[in-house]
Every structure is written in structure tokens, then in C-alpha cells.
């Protein structure tokens, strides 16, 4: 009877006996709208009835669903990209060091303070719907 029920692609009420069934059950759960925060629990329940060898196969699938990448795929080396990034970093570091040594490093302007009219339009976060009191935002030296 279980084989008949498994014909329904939304049926998930079974305990997988091998890695293939575990992957199938996980994919059925995903098709039914598995929430991302429940993925670990789903994977654990899919692996519940597996033997040690089948569990290892299932774990390998979890880590890399596309299969083993030892000799089958041609991987791209990133040494050229790393070298280009290092060169750009060194160039920027030298430029900034020269500016700092000469004392001509541009100073960043202070952030502009909002005007009183802008402050009056803002709402108080502790009391939504209530305009913020201007006196609450002024520094003691400005009062």
C-alpha cells in the first residue's frame, strides 16, 4: 500500500530506507512549501531510518547535490583575480599613506544636522503618531 501512496507527489508520511528515498522525501517536502527555517528538521527526519552507509550518501548529497567535483569539473583558479585585487589595494594604500605623510588628507565634513522643521516632522519612535519634541533633540549647549 505504501508504494501506491508514494505515487502521490505530495505524500511525505513515510520513513526512507535508502539515500534515494531520503532525497525524494526532502524534495517532496520542498514542493509542499517547506519553510527555510525548517530545513534542518526536515533533513533530520529524512535521515531518521537510514543505515550508516546510506546516511553517508545522503550527507554527501546534502553537502553537494550536484555530485563529486574531484575530477569531473574544471575549476577556475582565482590567483589572477587575487593578484589584481592585491595590486589595487597596494596602490590605494600608497596613495593614502602619501596624503597622510604630507598632512593633506582630505577631512570629511561633519554630518549635517536636521533642521528644526525637519525635526518637528519626525515622529517619536517611542510614541508612534506623536511628533517629536524639538527640545528632546537639542543638545544642552543649544538650549
Buried (B, 14 or more C-beta within 10 A) or exposed (E): EEEEEBEEEEBBEBEBEBBEBBBBBBBBBEEEEBEEEEBEEBBEBBBEBBEEEBBEBBBEBBEEEEEEEEEEEEEEEEEEEEEEEEEEEEEEEEEEEEEEEEEEEEEEEEEEEEEEEEBEEEEEEEEEEEEBEEEEBEEEEEE
